[in-house]
Amino acid sequence: MARLWQVTKLIRSKNAGPFELTFDVIFKDHETYEKVRDAKLINAEWFARTYRLTPEVVSIIHYDAASAIKITIPRPAISGDIDDTDVFGGQQYGPLVDLEVP
């Protein structure tokens, strides 16, 4: 079974303002994107469990034209706050890369 990093061109996270993080997953080809999208591999429940949130605060948007999935979640700490460990949000995508792709 392949891992998500093997079937994508880009997996990244970044700030979406000081209060939210956004994740971008862009696939190498449309067929694989559709397979992952239709299998609901990337879903609110997984994100909530992984990032210690409730599923209701996870927003997942599928961009068919770009073969991409965008996920937005609240930041655990405001960007730049004393409790913030990643001021730009660029290191939060780690758990995504090893998701198994059916």
WOUR-V127227 format. One record per residue. N is the residue number from 1. OMEGA is omega in whole degrees, -180 to 180 (999 if undefined). Layout:
N;OMEGA
N;OMEGA
This chain:
1;180
2;174
3;-176
4;-179
5;-178
6;-176
7;-179
8;172
9;-173
10;168
11;-179
12;172
13;179
14;176
15;169
16;-171
17;-176
18;-173
19;-177
20;171
21;175
22;-180
23;177
24;176
25;-178
26;-172
27;179
28;-179
29;-175
30;-179
31;179
32;176
33;-179
34;179
35;180
36;178
37;-176
38;177
39;-178
40;178
41;177
42;-174
43;-176
44;-180
45;179
46;180
47;-180
48;180
49;-176
50;-176
51;176
52;180
53;169
54;-178
55;-177
56;-178
57;-180
58;178
59;179
60;-179
61;177
62;177
63;-177
64;-177
65;-179
66;-175
67;-174
68;175
69;178
70;179
71;178
72;179
73;174
74;176
75;176
76;175
77;178
78;-180
79;179
80;178
81;-179
82;179
83;-178
84;180
85;-177
86;-170
87;-180
88;179
89;-174
90;-177
91;-175
92;-176
93;-174
94;-178
95;-179
96;-168
97;-176
98;175
99;179
100;-180
101;-178
102;999
